[in-house]
Amino acid sequence: MASATITSTKALVLHGAKDLRLETRDAPAPTGNEVQVAIRATGLCGSDLHYYTHGRNGDFVVRSPMALGHESSGVVTATGPDVKTLKTGDRVALEVGLPCRTCLFCASDRYNLCSNMRFRSSAKVFPHLDGTLMEYTNHPEDMCHALPDSVSFTGGALAEPLAVCLHAIRRSHPPTSDEAAIAKSLGEESAALIFGAGAIGLLLAAALATSQHFSSIVVADIDGARLKVAESLGLGLRTTLIERSATPPPPKDAPQAEQTAYALATAQETAKKLQEAHAVSGGFARVYDCTGVPACVQAGIYASAPGGVVVQIGMGSPVQTLPVGAAALREVDLIGVFRYDRHAYPTAIKVLETDVFKRVEEKVVTHRVKLAEEGQGDRAFGLAGKGVDENGVPVVKVVIEG
């Protein structure tokens, strides 16, 4: 039965752009199939940072105070009367998308496409559904995944971004071992290219390196410090620093056609450099963009092999100019990724149990701050928006600890 001893919780609540307040809220007892969870770790992601910086994430505007955070793990502290499996003291990772459970997409396990999805810390729906940056929260039992003792709470917080990566890999249909062997016998490369060495890019690279059959995996970024983190994972990853084009861009008031021509020519130049640097003359079998930056998506299409796949993971510019002809003429598939389906979370937790990902966790989680300390919320979001901290240490993933 639910415990009545916990009646309040501290929460980091966003009231507007850069208006983050540490507040005390009521902590109601869990009802029905809910469990009460003491949150131990919450990772900050790009959408959290957009809300904090701009008071909005794309078209989704914060219209009332909302707690952020959705990459979380913790300990069950109380259970509702209808809870069947979890018990007080169980360690869990929270899957915070709440689907309708009745539509076609929910029935086919693609609940991430449910039009009635309510996602914690997203301003898409109103009233908003608070995120998990709080000491205690109630959550449905079936959306709380048991966390093995071998996985830390910080590792449990990485289950959410890792689930995104695993969903992206599954949708990209990587080469099988037989296909990779055939390519090798013909002297062809079966290589993967990842744009972006942030948390998603690094977790994706690690997942590809440990489970797929690529001949090589290349991580490209404009930030040399983050590329050094990729190299430190010890997974044989190749890296490339993307440098500014030697050709100066047209003035900002130049005609759109001129600006587009420059952007596409620069993207072709970047693609050629990547292919030459890694001896992938035929192009990359799979390209994963974790940035959402138009220049990377454009270059990814040009860098792809005929019959390859470009996977769009990063949520950047909502409207982009892309060389669709270059994709269509070579049958390059453009695949979108939105969060993850119902199979991804359990798989992510199994992956986090491996020794490899324990080492990855140590490298990816670069900064930790305390939830209940005044001013630390702003510090955490400030760090998340920087390439390096005040001591010159690269910032990859910031985790707020309870």
C-alpha positions, 0 to 999 in steps of 0.5 A: 500500500502507499506510504503516507510519510512523504508529503512534499517534494522539491522540484526544478520548475521552469516558469519561462526562458531562463526562469528556473525555480527550485520549489516545494510541491505536494507529493501525493500518495500513488494511486491505482497502478502508480508507484512513487519513485525517489528520483536519483539521477536525471540527465539533461537533453537537447529538448530540456536545454531548448525549453530552458534557453528559449521557453519553447522547443520548436512549436511547443511553448511553455504556457504554464510552470513545468518541471523539466527532465525525462531521462531518469532513474530512482528507487520505489518508495511506495506503491498504489493498491493495484501495483502487481510486481514492483515493491518498495526498494526496487531500483527502476528506470522511468520510461516517461511517454504515456500513450493512449494504449488503444490506437493502431500505433499503440497496438503495433508497439509503435507507441512513439507515434501515438497522436494522443501521447503525453510525454513528461516534460514536453509542452506539446500538450496542455495542461503540461505534464511535469517532468522528473526533475524532482525528489519524488514522483508518481509513475505507472508501474508498467512504465518503470523498468527494473534496473539491475544492481549492476547498473548505476542510477546514472546508467539508468538515466542513460537508458532513455537516450540509448533507447533512441539510439537502438531505435535508430539502429533498428530502423536503419537495417544495418548490414548483416554479417553475411552482407558485410562479408560479401562487401569485404570479399569484393574489396568494398567498405561497409562503413558507418558515419555519425555526425555529432559527438554529443551524448547521442552520437557517442552512445550510438557509436558504442552501440554500433561498435559492439553489436553491428558488422560495419568495417569501420565507424567514423564520428565527425564533429566540429568540436575536437574535444568531444572527438577526443572523448569518442577516441577514449572509448576504446572501441576503435572509432575513427574521428574527423574534425569538420573544419570551416570551408576555405571558400567564404560564404556569400553575404547574408543578403545574397539571393537565396539561390546563391546561398543554397548553391554555396551550402550544397557545394560545401556539403559536397566538399565535406562529404568528399573529405570524409570519404577520402580521409577514411578510404571509403570511395564508394560512400558510407553504407549508413549515415546517422545524423545526431545534430539536426544541422542542415549542413550535416544532413546535406553532407550525409546524403552526398557521403552515402553510398548508393543504396545507403541509408541516412538516418535523421536523429537530431531535431534541429532546423524544422525546415531544411534544403536537402539534395533530394535528387542526389538521394533519389538517383542513388536510391539513398533512403532518408529515415526519420527517428522519433524517440523509440518504440516499446521494445527499445527500453528493455533492450537498452537496460540489457546493453547497459549491463555490459562492461563496455557500457559501464566504461562508456557511462564514465566517459559520456557523463561528464558533469553531475550537480545536486537537485536540492542545492539552490542555484545548481539547476541554472548551473546544470543547464548552463553547463549543458549549453557549453562545449567546455566548463570553466576548467576547460573540461569537455561537456557531454552529458550533465546529470542532476542527482537527487 
